[in-house]
Amino acid sequence: MTPRPFRLPQALVYWLSLCLALAGCGPAPTPTPTVTPTPEPRPTAAPTAAITFGEGLAVQISGQSYQPKALRVAAHSLVTWTNADPEEHSITQGEPGNRSGFDSGILEPNETFTFTFDEPGDYPYFCRIHNEMRGLVRVTE
C-alpha cells in the first residue's frame, strides 16, 4: 500500500481562506487626530514705522500730544516742554507702569518743564494722566 499524501479536507481549506480574506476586510481603523499645539504668541516689537525726529530743544503739549513726538538732541542739551493745552499733563520717563527717570510732576496749563540730557541714548516718555500720550528724546554724542 502506497501512502497517500496528506490533504486538508476541502471544507477546511475553504474556511481558512475565508477567514484570512475577512481578516483584511475589517472596519477601517479610526484615524488618530493629531493635536498640533498652538504656538504661544510671542511679544513683537511695535511696527517699525519711520520715526520723524524734530530738531531743536522745545516740545509743545497741544491737542493731547507732544509736538514733535520724537526729538533728536546732542548730549548735555536742555529740552523744555510747554503745556499749551487747557488741561494738566506730565512728562514722565519710561512707559506707563514702568517709570524710569525724570518726571515733571503735574504741569498746569502754560507751565514748563526743563530737563538736561547728559548721556546718549533713547529716552521714551509719557503723560501719567493720559497714558496714550507718548514721546521720545534721542540723545546723540
C-alpha positions as CSV (number, residue, x, y, z in Angstrom):
1,M,0.0,0.0,0.0
2,T,1.3,3.3,-1.0
3,P,0.9,6.1,1.5
4,R,-1.3,8.9,0.3
5,P,-0.1,12.4,0.7
6,F,-1.8,14.3,3.5
7,R,-4.5,16.7,2.2
8,L,-6.7,19.0,4.2
9,P,-10.3,18.5,3.7
10,Q,-11.6,20.8,1.1
11,A,-14.1,22.4,3.5
12,L,-11.3,23.3,5.9
13,V,-9.3,24.9,3.2
14,Y,-12.4,26.9,2.2
15,W,-13.0,28.2,5.8
16,L,-9.3,29.1,6.3
17,S,-9.3,31.0,3.1
18,L,-12.5,32.8,4.0
19,C,-11.2,33.7,7.5
20,L,-7.9,35.1,6.1
21,A,-9.8,37.1,3.5
22,L,-12.2,38.5,6.1
23,A,-9.4,39.4,8.5
24,G,-8.3,42.1,6.0
25,C,-11.8,43.4,5.5
26,G,-12.5,44.6,9.0
27,P,-13.5,48.2,9.7
28,A,-11.0,50.8,8.7
29,P,-9.0,52.0,11.6
30,T,-10.2,55.3,13.1
31,P,-7.5,57.9,12.4
32,T,-6.0,59.2,15.5
33,P,-6.3,63.0,15.4
34,T,-3.0,64.8,15.5
35,V,-3.0,67.5,18.1
36,T,-0.8,70.4,17.0
37,P,-0.3,72.8,19.9
38,T,-1.0,76.4,19.1
39,P,2.2,78.3,19.5
40,E,2.3,80.8,22.3
41,P,2.1,84.3,21.0
42,R,5.5,85.9,21.2
43,P,5.9,89.6,22.0
44,T,6.8,91.5,19.0
45,A,8.2,94.9,18.6
46,A,5.8,97.6,17.6
47,P,5.8,98.1,13.8
48,T,8.9,99.9,12.9
49,A,7.4,103.0,11.2
50,A,10.0,105.6,10.4
51,I,10.4,108.0,13.3
52,T,10.5,111.6,12.2
53,F,12.7,113.4,14.6
54,G,12.2,117.1,15.3
55,E,15.3,119.3,15.7
56,G,15.5,121.9,18.4
57,L,15.2,121.9,22.1
58,A,11.5,122.6,22.7
59,V,8.4,120.4,22.8
60,Q,4.8,121.8,22.9
61,I,2.0,119.9,24.5
62,S,-1.0,120.6,22.4
63,G,-4.2,118.6,21.4
64,Q,-3.2,115.9,23.9
65,S,0.0,115.1,22.1
66,Y,3.7,116.0,22.3
67,Q,4.9,118.0,19.3
68,P,7.2,116.8,18.0
69,K,6.6,113.3,19.2
70,A,10.3,112.5,18.7
71,L,13.2,114.8,19.2
72,R,16.9,114.4,18.5
73,V,19.4,116.4,20.6
74,A,23.1,116.4,21.4
75,A,24.3,115.2,24.8
76,H,24.2,117.8,27.5
77,S,21.2,119.6,25.9
78,L,18.4,121.2,27.8
79,V,14.9,120.3,26.5
80,T,11.9,122.4,27.6
81,W,8.3,121.2,27.4
82,T,5.5,123.7,27.5
83,N,1.9,122.7,28.3
84,A,-0.1,124.7,25.7
85,D,-3.2,122.6,26.4
86,P,-6.1,123.8,28.7
87,E,-5.6,120.7,30.9
88,E,-2.9,119.2,33.1
89,H,-0.2,116.9,31.7
90,S,3.1,115.3,32.8
91,I,6.4,114.4,31.2
92,T,7.4,111.1,32.8
93,Q,10.3,109.0,31.5
94,G,9.6,105.3,30.8
95,E,6.3,103.6,29.9
96,P,3.0,103.5,31.8
97,G,3.5,101.2,34.8
98,N,7.3,101.4,34.4
99,R,8.7,104.9,35.3
100,S,12.4,105.1,35.0
101,G,13.8,108.5,35.4
102,F,12.8,112.2,35.0
103,D,9.3,113.3,36.0
104,S,7.9,116.8,35.6
105,G,5.1,116.3,38.1
106,I,1.8,117.7,37.1
107,L,2.1,120.6,34.7
108,E,-0.8,123.1,34.7
109,P,-1.7,124.9,31.5
110,N,1.1,127.3,30.4
111,E,3.7,125.7,32.8
112,T,7.0,124.5,31.5
113,F,9.4,121.7,32.5
114,T,13.1,121.6,31.5
115,F,15.5,118.6,31.7
116,T,19.2,118.2,30.8
117,F,20.0,115.0,28.8
118,D,23.7,114.2,29.6
119,E,24.0,110.6,28.3
120,P,23.5,109.4,24.7
121,G,20.5,107.0,24.3
122,D,16.8,106.8,23.7
123,Y,14.5,108.3,26.4
124,P,10.9,107.4,25.9
125,Y,8.4,109.3,28.0
126,F,4.6,109.6,28.5
127,C,1.9,111.5,30.3
128,R,0.8,110.0,33.6
129,I,-2.7,111.4,33.2
130,H,-3.2,110.4,29.6
131,N,-1.2,107.2,29.1
132,E,-1.7,107.2,25.3
133,M,0.4,110.3,25.0
134,R,4.0,109.2,24.2
135,G,7.2,110.8,23.1
136,L,10.8,110.1,22.6
137,V,14.1,112.0,23.0
138,R,17.1,110.5,21.2
139,V,20.3,111.9,22.6
140,T,23.4,111.7,20.3
141,E,27.1,112.3,21.2
